[in-house]
């Protein structure tokens, strides 16, 4: 018998530094899906902290990610996820049968100011909303 936690889809967002794109993807999915989706993010070469321009851009969208910290990508995180979304990490993400892999081509916010991050943020939000529809999850208001 499965537990309710395993009935939820799980999504892993991966980028190189886990300091920008994957943090925004995870934050939007958590914000919009609530407990309906298990959300993870990681990086193949994590930075020391989340990009301050990303934190500011997300705060403007009403989501506070200032307490988030970049995490290293692990095989366990990939194995525990139903959907793995790569965002510019190339071939560093391990591939396992039975997983859904999506590669979102997005500009890298590293070294960019908030003006350059906003369109990336908005693109990620749009894609996350599409992902929710694909998962059959209704976004929270």
N, C-alpha and C positions, 0 to 999 in steps of 0.2 A: 504494500500500500504506500502510495507516495504522500509526502507531506505537502502542505499548502505552499511552502517555499519553493519546492521543485516544480510546482505547476506554473510558476511565473517564468516568462522568458528572461534570459540573462544576456546582457550586452556588454562587451568590452571595447572601449575606445583606446586605440594605440597610436601614438605619434613618437617622434624621436625623444623629445625632452620631457614629455608629459607636463608641460608648463604652459600650453596654449590651447591648441586645437582639441586635443583629447579631453582636457579639463572642461572646455566649453561644451563639448558634446555630452559629457557625463552630467554636467550641471543642468543643461537643458532637459535631458532625458529624466533626470531625477525630479526636476521641478514640474515637468509636464505629466509624468507617469505616476509619481508618488510611489506607493508600494507595489504597483502593478508590474513593475519591471525591476529586476536586479541589475544594478549598474556598477561597472568597474571602469577604471582608466589606468593606463600604465605607459611607460616609455622604454624604448630600447636603450637609451642613454639618458636617464633622468637628470634634469637640472637641479640646482639647489633649492629653487623656489619657483612658484608660479609667476609668470610674466606680469609685472605690475600694470601694464597697459591692458592686458586681458582681464585682470581683476577689476579695473576701472570700467571697461566696456561691459562686463557682466553686471556690475553694480548698476550701471545705467539701465540695464534690462530688468532690474529688480531682483537679481540673484547674487548673493554674497558668496564668493569662493575664496575669500581672503584667508581662511583657515586651512585650505587644501594644501597638500604637499605632494610633489612629484613622487611617483612610485616606480620601481623597476618592474619591467615585464617579466612574468614568470610563466613557465609551462603550465603550472597549476591554474593560473588565471585564465589561460586560453582554454584548457580542458574543461573548466567550470562554466564556460560561456557558450550560449547557443549561437550568438551572432558576434563576429569579430569585425570591427570597423577600423581599417587602417587609414591613417591620415598622413601620408608622406614618410612612412618608416620603411618603405621598400620591402626587401625580402627578409628582414630581421624577425618577422613574426612567424613563430612555428605554425605549421599547418597540420590539422588533424581531420580525419574523415568525419563526416556527419555535422560539421560546423558550417555555418553560412558566413562567407567572407565578403565584405564590401570594401572597396577601396575608394575613399572620397578624396578626389583631387582638390586640394584647398591651398591657398597661399599660406606661407609660414609667417606667423605673427612675430617670430623672434626678431628682436632688435627694432621693431616697428612701434610707432606711437599709437595712441588710442584712435586717431583718425583713420589709420590704416587697418586697425583691428575691427572696427565696427562692421564693415562689409563682410569680413570673414565670419564674425559672430552671427550676423543676420543670415548668411548662407548656411551656417551650421544649424541654426534654429529651424530654418525651412526644411533641411534634410532630416532633422530629428522628428519633426512633425510628420513627414512622409514615412519615416521608419515606424512611428507609432501606428499609422494607418496600416502598414504592412503587417505589423504584429497583432492587429485587431484590438489595440488599446486606445480608449477614448482619452484625449488629453484633459487634464484637470483645468478648470476655469481659472 
